Amino acid sequence: MNPVIRQATFGDLGTICRLRLQRTAWLTARGSDQWTVAGHGKPIETFAHAVGRSLEAGESWIADCDGEAAGTITVNRHADPHLWSPCELEDAVIVHYMIVDLRFAGHRIGHHLLAHAGRLAHDQHRKWVRLDAWTTNTELHDYYRRAGFQLRRIAGPLATGPSCALFERPTASWYHPQLTGVVVSGSGGDPR
Ligand SMILES: CC(C)(COP(=O)(O)OP(=O)(O)OC[C@H]1O[C@@H](n2cnc3c(N)ncnc32)[C@H](O)[C@@H]1OP(=O)(O)O)[C@@H](O)C(=O)NCCC(=O)NCCS
């Protein structure tokens, strides 16, 4: 399944919030506190405000499969305080709010979204695609490793949020996959 990645508009805010709620319930059913308020995740209203700002800035994207929103990603240059150093922020784009609709799980939509982040990093002459993942969700960490990312570190001690597992992948690796040293099954390497 090859989605078309298009820029998200304000009309997509409801869909993005629905995806967040859908996946939070999925995570809870799997025994994870990722994104729950109890686990210090953002309440949905706070999430909606944050996504609204990203939509305004043109930083959010939708993976469109035959006119259906199959997933979303936000890519910008900002991260929560005390996660990445100023130098690390300067040479990277940062991925946020990547979510794939459960109806489209297993179709590698996430890999297309991450390749899009790689393309944006390339276009903006940024050497790295970086993200923070939920600290305690080791299955999610495994997902990012399979997607060619490496754990840089667990942020601390000043970073106190629940999402402190810092992952990164070199932008060039989307064009030259051997650079990661990680086998990314079926990644397609070049996102173009
Ligand atoms: C991460 C995500 C966008 C990847 O989408 P995708 O590339 O289309 O991949 P899939 O949804 O098919 O998931 C691939 C595998 O990773 C696992 N996985 C993905 N996110 C996970 C999570 N947050 N916690 C535990 N396992 C997760 C899936 O269970 C699946 O495992 P399986 O192959 O054994 O069934 C999607 O799984 C998702 O929306 N996850 C929940 C939200 C999330 O954690 N986003 C990342 C925030 S940093």
The ligand as an SDF file (V2000), in Angstrom:
LIG
                    3D

 48 50  0  0  0  0  0  0  0  0999 V2000
    4.1260    3.5970   15.5090 C   0  0  0  0  0  0  0  0  0  0  0  0
    3.1330    3.4890   14.3470 C   0  0  0  0  0  0  0  0  0  0  0  0
    2.8660    4.8620   13.7710 C   0  0  0  0  0  0  0  0  0  0  0  0
    3.8030    2.6000   13.2800 C   0  0  0  0  0  0  0  0  0  0  0  0
    2.9060    2.4050   12.2130 O   0  0  0  0  0  0  0  0  0  0  0  0
    3.2480    1.2930   11.0970 P   0  0  0  0  0  0  0  0  0  0  0  0
    4.6300    1.5130   10.5760 O   0  0  0  0  0  0  0  0  0  0  0  0
    2.1530    1.3330   10.1210 O   0  0  0  0  0  0  0  0  0  0  0  0
    3.3410   -0.0680   11.8820 O   0  0  0  0  0  0  0  0  0  0  0  0
    2.2200   -0.9340   12.5800 P   0  0  0  0  0  0  0  0  0  0  0  0
    1.1260   -0.1040   13.1810 O   0  0  0  0  0  0  0  0  0  0  0  0
    1.8230   -2.0310   11.6340 O   0  0  0  0  0  0  0  0  0  0  0  0
    3.0740   -1.5350   13.8050 O   0  0  0  0  0  0  0  0  0  0  0  0
    4.2470   -2.2980   13.5930 C   0  0  0  0  0  0  0  0  0  0  0  0
    4.5510   -3.1040   14.8490 C   0  0  0  0  0  0  0  0  0  0  0  0
    5.0230   -2.2440   15.8910 O   0  0  0  0  0  0  0  0  0  0  0  0
    4.2210   -2.3890   17.0630 C   0  0  0  0  0  0  0  0  0  0  0  0
    4.0160   -1.0640   17.6950 N   0  0  0  0  0  0  0  0  0  0  0  0
    3.8850    0.1000   17.0540 C   0  0  0  0  0  0  0  0  0  0  0  0
    3.6780    1.1110   17.9390 N   0  0  0  0  0  0  0  0  0  0  0  0
    3.7070    0.5430   19.1500 C   0  0  0  0  0  0  0  0  0  0  0  0
    3.5740    1.0640   20.4460 C   0  0  0  0  0  0  0  0  0  0  0  0
    3.3870    2.3670   20.6730 N   0  0  0  0  0  0  0  0  0  0  0  0
    3.6400    0.2050   21.4810 N   0  0  0  0  0  0  0  0  0  0  0  0
    3.8450   -1.1180   21.2780 C   0  0  0  0  0  0  0  0  0  0  0  0
    3.9880   -1.6790   20.0550 N   0  0  0  0  0  0  0  0  0  0  0  0
    3.9190   -0.8350   19.0060 C   0  0  0  0  0  0  0  0  0  0  0  0
    2.8840   -2.9200   16.5290 C   0  0  0  0  0  0  0  0  0  0  0  0
    2.1690   -3.6310   17.5130 O   0  0  0  0  0  0  0  0  0  0  0  0
    3.3250   -3.8230   15.4040 C   0  0  0  0  0  0  0  0  0  0  0  0
    3.7420   -5.0750   15.9280 O   0  0  0  0  0  0  0  0  0  0  0  0
    3.4040   -6.4430   15.1340 P   0  0  0  0  0  0  0  0  0  0  0  0
    4.1480   -6.2960   13.8190 O   0  0  0  0  0  0  0  0  0  0  0  0
    3.9290   -7.4900   16.0440 O   0  0  0  0  0  0  0  0  0  0  0  0
    1.9170   -6.4300   14.9560 O   0  0  0  0  0  0  0  0  0  0  0  0
    1.7960    2.8460   14.7540 C   0  0  0  0  0  0  0  0  0  0  0  0
    2.0260    1.5330   15.1990 O   0  0  0  0  0  0  0  0  0  0  0  0
    1.0820    3.5910   15.8470 C   0  0  0  0  0  0  0  0  0  0  0  0
    0.2630    4.4450   15.5640 O   0  0  0  0  0  0  0  0  0  0  0  0
    1.3980    3.2610   17.1090 N   0  0  0  0  0  0  0  0  0  0  0  0
    0.7590    3.8740   18.2570 C   0  0  0  0  0  0  0  0  0  0  0  0
    1.1490    5.3320   18.3880 C   0  0  0  0  0  0  0  0  0  0  0  0
    2.6290    5.5170   18.6430 C   0  0  0  0  0  0  0  0  0  0  0  0
    3.2150    4.9250   19.5440 O   0  0  0  0  0  0  0  0  0  0  0  0
    3.2770    6.4010   17.8380 N   0  0  0  0  0  0  0  0  0  0  0  0
    4.6810    6.7130   17.9740 C   0  0  0  0  0  0  0  0  0  0  0  0
    4.8730    7.8530   18.9250 C   0  0  0  0  0  0  0  0  0  0  0  0
    6.6200    8.2000   19.1940 S   0  0  0  0  0  0  0  0  0  0  0  0
  1  2  1  0
  2  3  1  0
  2  4  1  0
  2 36  1  0
  4  5  1  0
  5  6  1  0
  6  7  2  0
  6  8  1  0
  6  9  1  0
  9 10  1  0
 10 11  2  0
 10 12  1  0
 10 13  1  0
 13 14  1  0
 14 15  1  0
 15 16  1  0
 15 30  1  0
 16 17  1  0
 17 18  1  0
 17 28  1  0
 18 19  1  0
 18 27  1  0
 19 20  2  0
 20 21  1  0
 21 22  1  0
 21 27  2  0
 22 23  1  0
 22 24  2  0
 24 25  1  0
 25 26  2  0
 26 27  1  0
 28 29  1  0
 28 30  1  0
 30 31  1  0
 31 32  1  0
 32 33  2  0
 32 34  1  0
 32 35  1  0
 36 37  1  0
 36 38  1  0
 38 39  2  0
 38 40  1  0
 40 41  1  0
 41 42  1  0
 42 43  1  0
 43 44  2  0
 43 45  1  0
 45 46  1  0
 46 47  1  0
 47 48  1  0
M  END
$$$$
